[in-house]
Amino acid sequence: MIRTTGCGVRAVTAIPQPPGRLLTVREYAGLDEGEHGRCELVEGNLLIAPGPTPDHMIALGRLYRQLARQAPDSLEVILHVDIDLELTPPDQPGFARRPDLVVVEHAAVRRVRAQGGLLRASEALLVIEIISPGSRRTDTVVKRGEYADARIPWYWIVDIDKPVSLVACHQADEFGYLDDNAATGVFTADQPFPVHLDLDRLR
């Protein structure tokens, strides 16, 4: 059994695997919640995710409420759910991230209910990460690259250090993500659905 005690620590830590025991996404999805807790899967390795601060969780709740009110009925806004990034074949060590927020169509949720497993990157319209102490490079460099490679159309990075800001990254064909200038105050977007976010209300 893979033990993951201590998932509340701040640093991202790899959990040692026995030789030859890198996990596929299917194996990761089959773990009990108590076995992986706040962990993510990177190249088959379980990584302990940083524990959230109160400010992070407050901002996340307020952001979720603003998005959920404005999302069309055909979409679901979901908190802290695992996504198979589909970066490797199913029988190879895989990648699964747990964004702060993800937006998918209802059909993706129905598929998981019927078939099990994880939501897939190919089903995600938008993922959002809120930067926490210890996660800045992970969110702005590492995950940005992974989400771009996974062809997720939109990736928004929220920084709750004042002034609260949001950088919207969007797919640009062979260039991967292109980033808009950091928005402060009110953020407005037309894609993946029309939305107006009062960023100052996140703190």
TISEKE-522085 format. One line per field, with one value per residue: residue number from 1; x, y, z of N, C-alpha, C in turn. Coordinates in steps of 0.001 Angstrom, whole numbers. Layout:
nr NUM, ...
n_px X, ...
n_py Y, ...
n_pz Z, ...
ca_px X, ...
ca_py Y, ...
ca_pz Z, ...
c_px X, ...
c_py Y, ...
c_pz Z, ...
This chain:
nr 1, 2, 3, 4, 5, 6, 7, 8, 9, 10, 11, 12, 13, 14, 15, 16, 17, 18, 19, 20, 21, 22, 23, 24, 25, 26, 27, 28, 29, 30, 31, 32, 33, 34, 35, 36, 37, 38, 39, 40, 41, 42, 43, 44, 45, 46, 47, 48, 49, 50, 51, 52, 53, 54, 55, 56, 57, 58, 59, 60, 61, 62, 63, 64, 65, 66, 67, 68, 69, 70, 71, 72, 73, 74, 75, 76, 77, 78, 79, 80, 81, 82, 83, 84, 85, 86, 87, 88, 89, 90, 91, 92, 93, 94, 95, 96, 97, 98, 99, 100, 101, 102, 103, 104, 105, 106, 107, 108, 109, 110, 111, 112, 113, 114, 115, 116, 117, 118, 119, 120, 121, 122, 123, 124, 125, 126, 127, 128, 129, 130, 131, 132, 133, 134, 135, 136, 137, 138, 139, 140, 141, 142, 143, 144, 145, 146, 147, 148, 149, 150, 151, 152, 153, 154, 155, 156, 157, 158, 159, 160, 161, 162, 163, 164, 165, 166, 167, 168, 169, 170, 171, 172, 173, 174, 175, 176, 177, 178, 179, 180, 181, 182, 183, 184, 185, 186, 187, 188, 189, 190, 191, 192, 193, 194, 195, 196, 197, 198, 199, 200, 201, 202, 203
n_px 852, 460, 1421, 334, 627, 600, -238, -876, 1255, 3305, 5246, 5862, 6158, 7689, 6314, 7942, 8171, 8073, 10650, 9851, 7179, 5788, 2842, -12, -2598, -5045, -4504, -3948, -6458, -7845, -7023, -7791, -9323, -8080, -5555, -4382, -5160, -4471, -2921, -1189, -567, 2385, 4183, 3824, 4515, 3431, 2705, 2840, 538, 628, -675, -3716, -4011, -5980, -6715, -6457, -8512, -10767, -10727, -11033, -13624, -15173, -14581, -15567, -18337, -18915, -18334, -20028, -22571, -22706, -22181, -23341, -26233, -25451, -22949, -20638, -19186, -16526, -15072, -11767, -11110, -9860, -8026, -7316, -4544, -3923, -1445, 194, 228, -2476, -1450, 953, 3169, 1473, -115, -1920, -3699, -5018, -6839, -7701, -10194, -12366, -13923, -16365, -18384, -21728, -21850, -19356, -19336, -21456, -20319, -18262, -19811, -21068, -18984, -16854, -13493, -11473, -12177, -11282, -8565, -9208, -11867, -12072, -12848, -11878, -9392, -8498, -6108, -5245, -2734, -651, 1328, 4419, 3563, 3923, 5814, 5145, 2452, 2644, 4565, 5201, 2635, 1361, 2737, 2099, -730, -990, 280, -1550, -3608, -5727, -8142, -8320, -6587, -6568, -4799, -4776, -3740, -3660, -2309, -2305, -2450, -5225, -4996, -5524, -4357, -5069, -4638, -4506, -5017, -2928, -2537, 364, 1963, 1413, 290, -794, -512, -2695, -2468, -2014, -4993, -6684, -8978, -11912, -12404, -13078, -14431, -15097, -14881, -14352, -17057, -19320, -18297, -17998, -15788, -15352, -12501, -11426, -13114, -12284, -10570
n_py -1197, 2240, 4811, 7991, 9835, 12980, 14900, 17533, 19282, 22088, 22032, 20707, 17336, 14344, 11119, 8247, 5499, 1935, 214, 142, 719, 2925, 4794, 4264, 6391, 5141, 3391, 5273, 6542, 4475, 4367, 4575, 7447, 8088, 7192, 8852, 11473, 14902, 14707, 14653, 13303, 12837, 11992, 9362, 9413, 9977, 13114, 15221, 17694, 21256, 22317, 24160, 27669, 29680, 32119, 31338, 29414, 30945, 32773, 30931, 29884, 32206, 32844, 30574, 30892, 33219, 32354, 30111, 31238, 32531, 30731, 28942, 26750, 24388, 23765, 22659, 23854, 22919, 22135, 21341, 18719, 15694, 15492, 13651, 14195, 13110, 12780, 10674, 7259, 5042, 2786, 3558, 5270, 7993, 11316, 13253, 15957, 18191, 20716, 23947, 24860, 23603, 23685, 21968, 20298, 18985, 16396, 15227, 14788, 12996, 10841, 10037, 9259, 7026, 5374, 5528, 6339, 9228, 12728, 14059, 15730, 16456, 16976, 19235, 22628, 24865, 25487, 26518, 27901, 28966, 30886, 29838, 30191, 28798, 27604, 29103, 28912, 26349, 26705, 28776, 28012, 25130, 23716, 25313, 24627, 21876, 21892, 23261, 21462, 19430, 20421, 21912, 24337, 26877, 28464, 29884, 31919, 32866, 35350, 36074, 37886, 41274, 43909, 41870, 39660, 38377, 36204, 35325, 32549, 31254, 28753, 28719, 27368, 26034, 27432, 26886, 28074, 31448, 34423, 36767, 40209, 40758, 41011, 43320, 44425, 44378, 41516, 40571, 38291, 36612, 33983, 30773, 31130, 33919, 36137, 38058, 38983, 40061, 40798, 41997, 41254, 38802, 38846
n_pz 0, -723, 1253, 2364, 4432, 6129, 4301, 4671, 4650, 3577, 1515, -1788, -2232, -3319, -3107, -2207, -4455, -4747, -6654, -10089, -9679, -10632, -11211, -13285, -14674, -14338, -12199, -10226, -10071, -8920, -6303, -2807, -1293, 1100, 602, -1289, -769, -749, -3012, -6213, -9514, -11213, -13944, -13133, -10461, -7137, -5848, -3063, -2577, -1924, 1233, 1604, 2379, 4705, 3373, 718, 468, 1053, -1096, -3169, -2688, -3039, -5694, -6991, -6497, -7965, -10594, -10907, -10795, -13229, -15233, -18108, -18329, -19490, -18616, -16048, -13094, -11190, -8086, -7012, -8399, -9766, -12825, -15677, -17509, -19916, -21174, -21629, -22888, -21851, -20470, -19428, -17052, -15614, -15770, -13546, -12515, -9998, -10307, -8853, -9750, -12283, -15465, -17178, -19700, -19153, -20165, -19699, -16949, -16764, -18141, -16386, -14192, -15291, -16222, -14482, -13333, -14207, -14865, -18085, -19739, -22335, -22079, -20591, -20496, -19262, -16846, -13562, -11421, -8177, -6915, -4296, -1239, -1940, -4290, -6560, -8768, -9639, -10474, -12393, -14213, -14347, -14244, -16109, -18456, -18591, -18798, -21177, -22933, -22680, -24111, -23080, -23469, -22119, -19492, -16400, -14191, -10934, -8761, -5465, -3938, -3017, -5436, -6252, -8988, -12344, -14767, -17974, -19902, -23178, -25696, -28547, -31045, -32497, -30786, -28177, -25043, -25110, -23267, -21806, -20702, -17191, -15389, -13273, -10695, -12296, -14155, -17435, -19755, -22857, -23563, -21997, -21715, -21443, -18933, -15937, -13531, -10272, -9063, -6804, -4794, -4008, -1915
ca_px 0, 1182, 939, 515, 381, 1264, -581, -1171, 2447, 3322, 6133, 5496, 7083, 7420, 6177, 8744, 7505, 8976, 11138, 8886, 5799, 5186, 1417, -821, -3736, -6076, -4136, -4138, -7895, -8349, -6600, -8730, -9042, -7119, -4224, -3742, -5461, -4282, -1797, -1366, 256, 3263, 5033, 3660, 4868, 2514, 3278, 2008, 221, 668, -1907, -4233, -4127, -7350, -6960, -6641, -9823, -11769, -10731, -11575, -15074, -15778, -14437, -16521, -19692, -19077, -18352, -21192, -23754, -22686, -21980, -24576, -26750, -24807, -21616, -20453, -17990, -16249, -13951, -10813, -11385, -8734, -8124, -6315, -4027, -3842, -150, 874, -715, -3122, -689, 2234, 3080, 640, -220, -3254, -3649, -6256, -6923, -8636, -11505, -12405, -15217, -16598, -19775, -22418, -21574, -18161, -19739, -22264, -19419, -17594, -20816, -21383, -17815, -15802, -12280, -11313, -12388, -10148, -8163, -9937, -13220, -11987, -12850, -11134, -8898, -8060, -5301, -4986, -1363, -483, 2738, 5062, 3064, 3983, 6470, 4353, 1252, 2924, 5508, 5059, 1270, 1072, 3245, 1346, -2080, -854, 542, -2794, -4527, -6866, -8229, -8143, -5995, -6524, -3951, -5218, -2786, -4445, -1549, -2910, -3827, -5582, -4881, -5818, -3747, -5804, -3816, -5361, -4293, -2635, -2009, 1691, 2652, 973, -505, -462, -1045, -3130, -1917, -2678, -6149, -7023, -10310, -12925, -11944, -14171, -14054, -16161, -14655, -15232, -18427, -19257, -18176, -17417, -15332, -14874, -11326, -11193, -13965, -11679, -9809
ca_py 0, 3507, 5640, 9408, 10635, 14276, 15656, 18923, 20103, 23131, 21744, 19624, 16250, 13081, 9962, 7204, 4309, 810, 142, -397, 947, 4170, 4542, 4767, 7190, 4199, 2945, 6430, 6728, 3385, 4492, 5160, 8850, 8134, 6858, 9920, 12758, 16102, 14442, 14643, 12292, 13428, 10942, 8149, 9641, 10746, 14306, 15843, 19072, 22177, 22524, 25510, 28642, 30215, 33095, 30585, 28781, 32017, 33240, 29864, 29853, 33399, 32717, 29553, 31431, 34131, 31588, 29222, 32053, 33024, 29654, 28462, 25511, 23231, 23578, 22456, 24405, 21902, 22410, 20307, 17405, 15169, 15458, 12908, 15107, 12363, 13080, 9412, 6160, 4584, 1762, 4127, 6214, 9080, 12644, 13666, 17158, 18548, 22182, 24541, 24849, 23146, 23828, 20928, 20107, 17953, 15078, 14684, 14292, 11792, 9747, 9545, 8528, 5745, 4550, 5674, 7011, 10663, 13663, 14079, 17046, 16728, 17401, 20479, 23885, 25862, 25148, 27697, 27692, 30119, 30762, 29777, 30154, 27554, 27036, 30086, 28376, 25214, 27168, 29672, 27402, 23679, 23378, 26024, 23798, 20624, 22158, 23596, 20207, 18656, 21087, 22532, 25615, 28072, 28306, 31159, 31906, 33930, 35704, 36807, 38980, 42529, 43824, 40568, 39711, 37159, 36075, 34366, 31904, 30572, 27987, 29426, 26385, 25473, 28239, 26557, 29145, 32860, 35024, 38153, 40981, 40510, 41871, 43649, 45037, 43522, 40724, 40254, 37367, 36062, 32551, 29825, 31644, 35314, 36216, 39253, 38609, 41126, 40196, 42581, 40564, 37512, 39039
ca_pz 0, -760, 2357, 2042, 5618, 6113, 3094, 4975, 4666, 2555, 388, -2692, -1952, -4001, -2238, -2841, -4966, -4938, -8031, -11037, -9255, -11095, -11380, -14392, -14216, -13883, -10852, -9342, -9867, -8102, -4915, -1862, -1001, 2197, 117, -2049, -138, -1567, -3894, -7655, -10171, -12222, -14502, -12352, -9062, -6305, -5253, -2040, -2947, -785, 1969, 1343, 3461, 4792, 2309, -527, 461, 971, -2488, -4003, -2517, -3642, -7143, -7430, -6491, -9100, -11840, -10979, -11085, -14604, -16194, -18732, -17762, -20127, -18047, -14618, -12466, -10171, -7190, -6585, -8960, -10533, -14285, -16432, -18524, -21182, -21781, -21898, -23137, -20606, -19752, -19031, -15930, -16104, -15177, -13103, -11689, -9309, -10305, -7901, -10407, -13668, -16125, -18192, -20084, -18378, -20721, -19057, -15631, -16989, -18508, -15177, -13412, -15930, -16501, -13482, -13780, -13975, -15963, -19007, -20223, -23574, -21718, -19823, -21237, -18493, -15509, -12815, -10224, -7325, -6411, -2847, -856, -2329, -5545, -7640, -9960, -10115, -11172, -13507, -15159, -14523, -14647, -17357, -19535, -18678, -19295, -22591, -23641, -22650, -25035, -22411, -24204, -21296, -18165, -15698, -12996, -10037, -7702, -4473, -3339, -3466, -5930, -6811, -10451, -13093, -16085, -18806, -20927, -24139, -26694, -29796, -31992, -32222, -29791, -26826, -24467, -25111, -22051, -21796, -19594, -15911, -15137, -11891, -10615, -12919, -15295, -18343, -20821, -23692, -23685, -22692, -21661, -20985, -17477, -15324, -12199, -9408, -8435, -5481, -3816, -3643, -656
c_px 881, 593, 1271, 204, 1159, 919, -899, 52, 2453, 4146, 5569, 6551, 6694, 7325, 6934, 7887, 8509, 9449, 10094, 7442, 5323, 3749, 881, -1942, -4837, -5784, -4314, -5616, -8476, -7920, -7742, -8336, -8011, -5704, -3573, -4111, -5353, -3128, -2206, -388, 1059, 4267, 5007, 3983, 3770, 3265, 2310, 1793, 310, -691, -2398, -4214, -5585, -7659, -7205, -8054, -10949, -11873, -11350, -13096, -15759, -15688, -15425, -17932, -19912, -19174, -19628, -22463, -23842, -22532, -23309, -24973, -26075, -23455, -21670, -19144, -17713, -14995, -13091, -11148, -10197, -9048, -6977, -5820, -3806, -2536, 641, -166, -1265, -2320, 673, 2066, 2455, 733, -1677, -3083, -5018, -6355, -7874, -10052, -11349, -13815, -15305, -18070, -20392, -22080, -20353, -18492, -20567, -21384, -18742, -18574, -21045, -20179, -16768, -14598, -12315, -11880, -11122, -9842, -8924, -11376, -13241, -11980, -11935, -10648, -8368, -7234, -5152, -3616, -1371, 995, 3336, 4585, 3268, 4645, 5696, 3177, 1588, 3846, 5170, 3656, 875, 1534, 2460, -46, -2044, -616, -709, -3887, -5813, -6987, -7885, -7581, -5890, -5731, -4323, -4180, -3532, -3608, -2102, -1951, -4089, -5589, -5204, -5133, -4497, -4877, -4751, -4514, -4126, -1894, -614, 2452, 2321, 87, 86, -1180, -1503, -2418, -2694, -3803, -6290, -8396, -11361, -12311, -13155, -13656, -15294, -16077, -14033, -16716, -18340, -19258, -17549, -17060, -14821, -13704, -11089, -12029, -13402, -10860, -10646
c_py 1238, 4414, 7089, 10277, 11928, 15132, 17108, 19820, 21055, 22744, 20638, 18547, 15024, 11974, 8814, 6021, 3163, 777, -495, -125, 2355, 3874, 5037, 5627, 6268, 3708, 4068, 6632, 5655, 3436, 5021, 6605, 8978, 7833, 7987, 11313, 13939, 15923, 14524, 13626, 12954, 12382, 9686, 8279, 10410, 11914, 14866, 17300, 19975, 22268, 23945, 26378, 29086, 31215, 32402, 30023, 29805, 32509, 32194, 29808, 31028, 33350, 31695, 30131, 32379, 33363, 30776, 30003, 32414, 31925, 29238, 27098, 24269, 22888, 23344, 23111, 23539, 22286, 21158, 18917, 16983, 15171, 14603, 13823, 14424, 12648, 11826, 8348, 5620, 3565, 2247, 5032, 7526, 10371, 12891, 14860, 17418, 20065, 22678, 24542, 24304, 23333, 22789, 20955, 18972, 16552, 14432, 14099, 13022, 10603, 9159, 8773, 7133, 4815, 4563, 6389, 8499, 11465, 13725, 15500, 17421, 17153, 18752, 21677, 24914, 25225, 26429, 27242, 29021, 29925, 30798, 29911, 28791, 26976, 27953, 29509, 27187, 25689, 27957, 29064, 25934, 23314, 24099, 25192, 22514, 20852, 22545, 22333, 19339, 19262, 21565, 23957, 26848, 27694, 29688, 30992, 33119, 34120, 36573, 37766, 40299, 43318, 42459, 40668, 38354, 37234, 34979, 33854, 31149, 29873, 28800, 28483, 25928, 26257, 27829, 27674, 30510, 33503, 36450, 38895, 40685, 41526, 42107, 44309, 44097, 42832, 40322, 39334, 36947, 34537, 32011, 30115, 33079, 35394, 37544, 38873, 39842, 40567, 40734, 41894, 39194, 37611, 39844
c_pz 0, 303, 2051, 3256, 5513, 4920, 3386, 4940, 3490, 1331, -481, -2563, -2741, -2970, -2883, -3265, -4995, -6387, -8945, -10684, -9562, -11507, -12712, -13818, -13698, -12473, -9841, -9035, -8966, -6652, -4056, -1601, 109, 1767, -660, -1574, -1077, -2547, -5358, -8235, -11283, -12677, -13639, -10893, -8349, -5691, -4227, -2423, -1721, -99, 1775, 2588, 3580, 3684, 976, -605, 401, -478, -3406, -3905, -3185, -5169, -7697, -7515, -7675, -10416, -11985, -11299, -12556, -15654, -16813, -18173, -18333, -19507, -16551, -14193, -11244, -9396, -7009, -7104, -9828, -12024, -14830, -17555, -19868, -21929, -22124, -22234, -21828, -19814, -19283, -17808, -16394, -15331, -14793, -12169, -11089, -9233, -9210, -8465, -11819, -14195, -17237, -18593, -19267, -18863, -20074, -17688, -15777, -17359, -17284, -14301, -13973, -15997, -15399, -14068, -13492, -15141, -16811, -19457, -21481, -23317, -21015, -20765, -20591, -17209, -14880, -11623, -9496, -6701, -4886, -2516, -1215, -3644, -6748, -8891, -10528, -10948, -12433, -14562, -15415, -15003, -15926, -18544, -19708, -19257, -20776, -23417, -23711, -23514, -24362, -22947, -23385, -19942, -17543, -14413, -12148, -8938, -6693, -3638, -3892, -4336, -6571, -8336, -11053, -14452, -16828, -19901, -21867, -25193, -27977, -30742, -31580, -31165, -28358, -26299, -24811, -23937, -22312, -20666, -18319, -15706, -13634, -11894, -11138, -14131, -16123, -19441, -21598, -23793, -22405, -22539, -21136, -19461, -17091, -13891, -11464, -8598, -7033, -4399, -3425, -2369, 337
